[in-house]
Amino acid sequence: ASMSTSFCYVDFAEESRAFMIRKLTWGFLVVLISLLFVGEVFADPAGDLSCADVVGINIHLSRRPQFHQMVSKASFGWVRVDFNWRDIHQKNKETGEDQFDWEKTDTVVQLAQTQGLKIFATLAYAPVWARQESCSDSKGCPPKSVSAWTRFVKEAVTRYSTVEKWGLWNEPNLKEFWLGTMNEFVDRILLPGYQAIKEVNNKLEVVGPDLAFGEDHNWRQWLKRIARRGMGGFDIFSFHVYANNRDDLDGDNRKDTDGDFAKILTTRVFPSLQSSGILKAGKKIWLTEFGWRTHDPKVVDQADQAEYIVGVLKRVITSRQDRGGLNWLDKVFVYALVDDNVEGSKDKWGLFEGKHKDFAPKLSYYAVKKYLNSVSGQCQ
């Protein structure tokens, strides 16, 4: 096992010669790792949790016990989980009575907490019966009743009393996820959702609004509106950034490295948070999605993905230790745990392959695991 370990981890400090060797052999390494290490990873207990509280990963609703074990073993401290209103809360077709299906979320919460993982649960997306009639065929459709939304929020928060961080919606500045106006989001989702959570337990913290960064996503307009109208709707400000959100780089035709990503954070995100007043309010800042997809190895292959994700984590954790340039980020969440299961899909963001490839770990999983387990000192 010790001999094979030297092959599976990527040493990102090597010079260009080693980098070229790594680039030429990544496919061989993936096969070697999958054959030699899967049993070992699934069996071992969690590693050193130094700095684990800073780093999380998006797992959606993964209910495989092995995944939760592997997330814990890699020293992630947090998981972001989807609590989709549309999948949980239905109406009986004959009686009209409310029906709640908590089976999937019960399983995920139990598995995560068994592994000592903290949960950030995102509440979003109205079921068809609760949507406005004008857009009832879209998951981004606003609910027609605020009371229906707040009832679901209270039901979820009451049921999962051990979950301490709750998110309200996801990327409302993208039409795919929100078809209403900015004011409607603040007045019908953010503020009433926040109040509903606090009525259940005032000590719980609300995370939001998970805005998607990008000038083509009306990022600055949404920031200003949230700062002016919705600051009372969250305790922790959250947002998403992907490296191809750069005006001067075409993300599908050339790769954006972790260095490019850090530049986005320091030269574009941070100043906009300052100018909007978000930072002045003194709220914690969470980056709840970032990552690189591997659907086209000519652009970003598995070795690139591993290097870039670890590169971001190093910058964030180093900043926490020495009060450096990214110290304003309280937590960061990798996107995502597992690739899309559809062959040919471009949604290959995961640290693991999809079901059609037997959920094989990618190089990025081993690289992240090695780095996080090796971090010394506490991130405070």
ZAMARGU-4260 file (C-alpha; in steps of 0.2 Angstrom, whole numbers, plus 5000, padded with zeros to 4 digits):
<rodrens>
0) 5000/5000/5000 | 5014/5012/5004 | 5021/5010/4987 | 5005/5013/4978 | 5002/5029/4989
5) 5016/5037/4981 | 5008/5036/4964 | 4990/5042/4969 | 4994/5059/4976 | 4999/5074/4966
10) 5014/5084/4972 | 5009/5102/4967 | 5025/5109/4972 | 5035/5101/4959 | 5043/5110/4945
15) 5037/5111/4926 | 5046/5094/4922 | 5035/5085/4935 | 5020/5094/4929 | 5022/5088/4911
20) 5024/5070/4917 | 5008/5071/4928 | 4999/5078/4913 | 5004/5064/4902 | 5000/5050/4914
25) 4984/5056/4923 | 4973/5043/4914 | 4985/5029/4920 | 4984/5035/4937 | 4965/5036/4938
30) 4965/5017/4933 | 4978/5013/4946 | 4970/5022/4960 | 4953/5015/4956 | 4960/4997/4957
35) 4971/4999/4972 | 4963/5011/4984 | 4944/5010/4984 | 4943/4996/4997 | 4955/5006/5008
40) 4946/5022/5007 | 4929/5015/5011 | 4936/5006/5026 | 4947/5018/5035 | 4940/5031/5049
45) 4941/5049/5047 | 4958/5058/5046 | 4964/5073/5055 | 4951/5086/5056 | 4963/5101/5057
50) 4954/5116/5048 | 4939/5105/5043 | 4927/5118/5049 | 4933/5129/5035 | 4929/5117/5021
55) 4913/5109/5015 | 4907/5100/4999 | 4890/5100/4990 | 4882/5082/4991 | 4865/5086/4985
60) 4855/5071/4992 | 4868/5057/4992 | 4862/5043/5002 | 4876/5031/5000 | 4885/5028/5017
65) 4902/5026/5008 | 4901/5043/5001 | 4898/5051/5019 | 4913/5040/5025 | 4924/5046/5011
70) 4919/5064/5014 | 4923/5063/5032 | 4940/5054/5029 | 4945/5068/5017 | 4943/5080/5032
75) 4928/5090/5025 | 4919/5097/5040 | 4903/5102/5031 | 4891/5096/5018 | 4878/5106/5009
80) 4862/5097/5006 | 4847/5100/4995 | 4830/5100/5005 | 4819/5103/4989 | 4802/5109/4994
85) 4795/5102/4978 | 4801/5084/4982 | 4796/5084/5000 | 4779/5093/5002 | 4764/5087/4991
90) 4745/5088/4992 | 4734/5073/4993 | 4724/5073/4976 | 4708/5068/4984 | 4708/5076/5001
95) 4720/5091/4998 | 4729/5087/5014 | 4747/5090/5016 | 4759/5076/5014 | 4777/5077/5018
100) 4790/5064/5013 | 4806/5066/5023 | 4813/5049/5019 | 4828/5055/5009 | 4832/5070/5020
105) 4831/5059/5035 | 4843/5047/5028 | 4856/5060/5023 | 4855/5069/5039 | 4858/5053/5049
110) 4872/5047/5038 | 4881/5064/5039 | 4879/5066/5057 | 4885/5049/5060 | 4901/5054/5052
115) 4903/5070/5062 | 4899/5081/5047 | 4890/5097/5050 | 4875/5101/5039 | 4871/5116/5029
120) 4853/5113/5022 | 4846/5123/5007 | 4827/5125/5006 | 4821/5130/4989 | 4809/5127/4974
125) 4790/5127/4976 | 4780/5111/4971 | 4769/5113/4957 | 4753/5115/4968 | 4761/5130/4976
130) 4768/5139/4961 | 4760/5154/4953 | 4749/5149/4938 | 4759/5159/4925 | 4775/5148/4927
135) 4769/5132/4935 | 4780/5122/4924 | 4796/5129/4930 | 4805/5125/4946 | 4810/5143/4947
140) 4792/5149/4948 | 4788/5159/4964 | 4776/5152/4976 | 4759/5160/4975 | 4757/5160/4994
145) 4770/5166/5006 | 4762/5156/5020 | 4764/5140/5011 | 4783/5143/5009 | 4785/5148/5028
150) 4775/5133/5033 | 4787/5121/5024 | 4802/5131/5031 | 4795/5129/5049 | 4791/5110/5046
155) 4809/5107/5040 | 4818/5117/5053 | 4807/5109/5067 | 4810/5091/5061 | 4829/5093/5060
160) 4833/5103/5076 | 4851/5097/5075 | 4854/5106/5059 | 4861/5124/5064 | 4863/5132/5047
165) 4849/5134/5034 | 4849/5142/5017 | 4835/5151/5008 | 4834/5147/4990 | 4848/5145/4977
170) 4855/5157/4964 | 4839/5168/4963 | 4848/5179/4950 | 4847/5165/4937 | 4831/5163/4928
175) 4833/5144/4929 | 4830/5145/4948 | 4820/5161/4951 | 4807/5169/4938 | 4801/5183/4950
180) 4808/5200/4953 | 4822/5205/4965 | 4809/5213/4976 | 4798/5197/4976 | 4812/5186/4981
185) 4817/5198/4996 | 4799/5200/5001 | 4792/5183/4998 | 4806/5171/5001 | 4821/5179/5010
190) 4813/5190/5024 | 4798/5178/5028 | 4809/5163/5027 | 4821/5171/5039 | 4807/5175/5051
195) 4800/5158/5051 | 4817/5150/5055 | 4820/5162/5070 | 4802/5159/5076 | 4807/5140/5078
200) 4824/5143/5086 | 4832/5161/5087 | 4849/5153/5089 | 4849/5145/5071 | 4859/5154/5058
205) 4852/5158/5041 | 4863/5158/5025 | 4859/5167/5009 | 4855/5171/4996 | 4868/5160/4987
210) 4870/5172/4972 | 4879/5167/4957 | 4893/5178/4953 | 4894/5186/4935 | 4890/5202/4927
215) 4878/5193/4915 | 4869/5187/4930 | 4865/5205/4937 | 4877/5202/4951 | 4879/5220/4956
220) 4861/5224/4954 | 4856/5210/4966 | 4869/5214/4978 | 4863/5232/4980 | 4845/5226/4981
225) 4849/5213/4994 | 4860/5226/5004 | 4846/5239/5003 | 4831/5229/5006 | 4835/5211/5012
230) 4849/5213/5024 | 4838/5207/5038 | 4835/5190/5029 | 4851/5182/5033 | 4865/5180/5046
235) 4878/5174/5034 | 4880/5180/5016 | 4883/5167/5003 | 4888/5167/4985 | 4894/5155/4971
240) 4909/5158/4959 | 4916/5148/4945 | 4933/5152/4937 | 4925/5154/4919 | 4915/5169/4926
245) 4928/5181/4919 | 4925/5193/4905 | 4942/5191/4898 | 4943/5172/4897 | 4932/5160/4888
250) 4930/5146/4900 | 4926/5133/4887 | 4940/5136/4876 | 4954/5139/4888 | 4957/5134/4906
255) 4956/5146/4921 | 4967/5141/4935 | 4966/5142/4953 | 4976/5158/4951 | 4963/5165/4940
260) 4950/5160/4952 | 4959/5169/4967 | 4960/5185/4956 | 4941/5185/4953 | 4939/5184/4972
265) 4951/5198/4976 | 4949/5210/4962 | 4930/5208/4958 | 4920/5199/4971 | 4928/5208/4986
270) 4926/5225/4980 | 4908/5223/4975 | 4904/5216/4992 | 4913/5232/4999 | 4904/5244/4988
275) 4887/5236/4991 | 4888/5237/5010 | 4888/5218/5013 | 4905/5218/5021 | 4901/5234/5031
280) 4886/5225/5039 | 4899/5213/5048 | 4891/5197/5042 | 4901/5181/5039 | 4904/5177/5021
285) 4903/5159/5014 | 4908/5154/4996 | 4896/5139/4995 | 4900/5133/4977 | 4916/5133/4967
290) 4924/5120/4956 | 4930/5114/4939 | 4922/5101/4928 | 4931/5088/4918 | 4919/5085/4904
295) 4932/5090/4891 | 4950/5084/4896 | 4957/5095/4882 | 4952/5110/4893 | 4952/5103/4911
300) 4957/5085/4914 | 4957/5076/4931 | 4974/5082/4935 | 4970/5100/4932 | 4954/5099/4943
305) 4964/5091/4957 | 4977/5105/4956 | 4965/5119/4955 | 4954/5114/4969 | 4968/5111/4981
310) 4976/5127/4975 | 4960/5137/4981 | 4959/5127/4997 | 4978/5131/5001 | 4975/5150/4998
315) 4959/5150/5009 | 4967/5140/5023 | 4984/5149/5022 | 4974/5166/5023 | 4965/5160/5038
320) 4981/5155/5047 | 4991/5171/5043 | 4976/5183/5041 | 4980/5185/5022 | 4971/5191/5007
325) 4956/5179/5007 | 4954/5179/5026 | 4936/5187/5023 | 4930/5170/5018 | 4923/5161/5033
330) 4920/5145/5024 | 4921/5137/5006 | 4911/5123/4998 | 4918/5112/4984 | 4906/5109/4970
335) 4902/5094/4969 | 4903/5076/4976 | 4898/5066/4961 | 4897/5069/4942 | 4880/5068/4933
340) 4875/5050/4930 | 4871/5054/4911 | 4884/5048/4899 | 4890/5063/4889 | 4884/5076/4901
345) 4894/5091/4904 | 4890/5092/4922 | 4906/5083/4927 | 4910/5094/4943 | 4912/5079/4955
350) 4927/5072/4965 | 4919/5056/4960 | 4913/5049/4943 | 4895/5045/4940 | 4885/5029/4943
355) 4889/5024/4925 | 4907/5023/4930 | 4904/5015/4946 | 4907/5031/4956 | 4926/5029/4954
360) 4936/5042/4964 | 4945/5055/4953 | 4962/5062/4956 | 4954/5077/4964 | 4947/5067/4979
365) 4964/5060/4983 | 4973/5076/4981 | 4960/5086/4992 | 4961/5072/5005 | 4980/5072/5006
370) 4980/5091/5008 | 4967/5093/5021 | 4973/5078/5031 | 4990/5086/5031 | 4986/5104/5036
375) 4993/5108/5053 | 4987/5121/5065 | 4969/5127/5068 | 4960/5139/5056 | 4953/5152/5068
</rodrens>
